[in-house]
């Protein structure tokens, strides 16, 4: 139901920095995913990623995600994320600084 993940990379910098930790809730039906939610998901080409939801497809089965870093690899590169790739929603951020 909960999982700690260490942030690698700078996709959501400056809010999330490499070395920070996030606590994620792994039951999306319980924690709810909304526009603005930060989520962790697995992408077949890019591995485990953390991004912010910018749009939810009307079917509710796909998310458009964006990073805040200008060079972030996100939905602008790989398209919508199927709900089945979702690992969890960020519930708590533990900053290393």
N, C-alpha and C positions, 0 to 999 in steps of 0.2 A: 504494500500500500504506500510505503514511503521509500525513498532512495536518495543517498547523497551522491553527487557527481561533481568532480573537479573540472572547472572551466579551463579549456585550452584554447588559445587563439584570442582574437580581438573582435569578433563579430559584433558584439553588443557593447563595445567600448564607447564612451568612458564609464558607463554604468557597471559593466561586468569586465573584470580584468583577468588575464591569465593567472591561474593560481587560486582564484576565488573558488568557493564551493556554493552549490545550490542544493536545497532540499526540494525534491520533486514529489508530487502526489501522482501515483501511477494509475489511479482509477478516475479516468476522465469523466465518467458519468457522475461521479460523486463531487469532483472539484470543479467541473465546468470549464470549458475553454471559450473565451470571448475575444473579440477584437481588442488588442492591447495586452493580452496574456503572453507571457514568455513561456515557451514550450521547449522540451527536449525531444528530439526524434532521431530515428536512424534513416539515413538516406543510402540507397544501394551503392552510389558512386562516391559519396563524401563521408560516410560513416556517421558517427554521433555528432549532432549539431544542436546548438541552442539559438533560437531566433524569436522574434516578436511576431505575433499573428496580426496581419494587417487587413485580412479579409477572410471571411468564411463563406465557402460556396453555399448557395441556397439549399442544396441537398444536405448540408452538414457533414458530408463525407470527405471534404477536401479543405485544406488551409492554404492561404497565401501567406508566406512568411518573409520577413525582412530583417536584415541586420542593421545596426546603426552605424557601423564603420563604413566609410565610403567604398572600400574594396571588398565588402562582404559578399560571399557567395550565397545567394538566396533565391527566392522564387523568380527573380528577374533572370536568373541563369537556368534553373532547373524546373521551373513551373510549379504548379500546385503540389502540395504534399497530401497524399492519401491518409486518411485517419488511421489506417492500419500501421503506419510508420511511427505513430505517436508513442513515446516512452512515458511522458508525463508532463505535468504543468509545474512550473516553478512556483513554490509556495514561500520560500525563504532564501535570502541571499546572504552569504557570509563573506564579507570582504576581507582580503588579506591585509589591506592597509589600514 
